[in-house]
Amino acid sequence: MPLHTLTPPKTAKPVVAPKSVKERALHALLFELIGVLMFAPGLAWVLGQSIGKMGAMTVMISTVAMLWNMVFNAGFDRLRARLGFVLNFKARALHAIGFEVGLIFLVVPMVAWWLSVTLLEAFLLDIGLVLLYLPYTMLFNLAYDGVRERLLARPQPCAADR
């Protein structure tokens, strides 16, 4: 390939702009909304709790999770920029595990208080939720990033075409 060409090789991935605070908020909101709709009804049924009590708990957990999502992903993106690793399956698995482990430390005391159970019982409940959310986290982020990359990699019309 000649040095003077401006066309990147076909194997190069398009560079996608970093996520803004607004986009991080949208990402977190979509993640939590879809997760709540998928898992809250089953959680209420399994625990024998009212949908109202479980709904309120789910909103509390979602609020904490959304804030944690934005903080964790911002840190993960900085780490990725510094170390320059590719978002392959291993990196996505470590991302999902790291997110869920951090969330356990934030959520277990709140769940124990809300349901009037011990920290151990809340921890076991949270482990069950992690087993549901871990694959969901990986799949959601994989889908989100794929859609985002396709949308941002589209050629933008120039001013004269508008």
N, C-alpha and C positions, 0 to 999 in steps of 0.2 A: 504494500500500500504506500503510495507516495506521501511524503511528509507534508506537502502543501494542501492536501485535501481537508476539507472541513467536515466531511461526512464521517460520523463514527462508524466503527465496524458493526455489522449486523448482529453480532453476538452481544454487543454492549446493551445494558438495560438503560432505559431512559431515566434521567435524573428527575426525581419528583421533589417538589418544594417541601420544606419542613411544615409540620402542622401548626396552624395558628391556635391561639387560646380558644377562639370560637369553634374551630374544627375539633379541638380536643373535647370541648364541652358537648358538641354534637355526637362525637364518637362514644363518649361515656353515656350520654342519655340514651342513644339507640341500643347500646349494649345492655343497659339495665332494664329498659322498657321491654325489650324482647325477652330477656331472661325472666323477668317477673311474670310476664304473660305465660311463659312456658312452664315455670316451676311452682309458682305460688299456690295454685289450686291443689296440686298434689301434696304439697307440704301441709296445707291445712287438713287435708283428708288423713294423711299418714299420722299426724300428731294429734288428731282428734280435737283440734282447736277450732274456734269460730273463724270464719273467713275474715271477719272484721279485725280480730286480734292479730291474725297472721298477716293480713293485709297491711296493718299498721307496722308490724315488725318488719315486713318486707320493704316497706317504704323507708324505714330507718336504716336497714341494712343497705338498701340501694343508694341512699344519700351518702353514707360513709363510703360505699364502694365507688360511687362516681367521683368523689373527691380523691380517693386513693388511686383510682384509675388515671386521673389527670396527672397527679404527682408522680406515680410510678412510671407511666409512659413517657413523661418528660425526662425523667432520669434515665430510663432505658434508651431513649433516643440520643441523649447526650453521651451515654456510654458507647452506643453503637457508632456515633460520629467520631469519638475519640479512638476507639479500637478498630473501627472500619470492618466489622464482621458482616457477613451476608445473612439475611433473614431466611435461613434454611429451616428444615424441620427441627433440627437440634436447637437452634436459637429460639424458635417459636415455642418449643416445649419448655425450655428454661425460662422464657418470658412468662408463660402461663403459670408455671409452678411458682416462680418468684412472686407474681401478683397474688396468687391464692394464699401462699404462706403469710405474706404481709397482711392480707385481709383477715386471716384467722386471728392474728394478734389484736386487730382492731375490733372485730365483731363478737368474739366469744364472750367477753364480759357483759356486753350489751344484751346478748341473747339470754344469758344466765339471769340477768336482772329482769328482763321483760317476761320470761316464761316462769320465773321463780324456780329455777333448777340450779343444780350445782355447776361449777365451772367444768367439771368432767363431763356431765351430761350435755352441756352446751357445746363443749369441744367435740363430742361424739356426733352430735347433730350437725355441727359445722363440717366435720369430715365427710358426712354423707352429702352435704351440699357441695363440697369441693369435688367429690367424685362426679357429681352432675355438671358442675360449672367448668371443670378443667377441660373436658373436650369441647364444651360450648365456647369457652374463651379462645381456644386455639382456632376453632372453625370460624367464629365470628371475626376475629382479627385477620385471618387469612382471606376471608371474603371481603371484608372492609378494605384491606390494603389492595387487593386485586382490583376492586371496583374503582378505588381512588386513583390507582396508577393508570388505569385505562382512561378515566375521565381527564386527569391532568396531563396525560401524554398526548391527547388529541391536539392536532394542529389548531391553533387559535386563528380566527380570521383577522386579517390585518385591517387597519383603520380605513383603508380605501375601499374594502369590500363591504363595509357596513352601510 
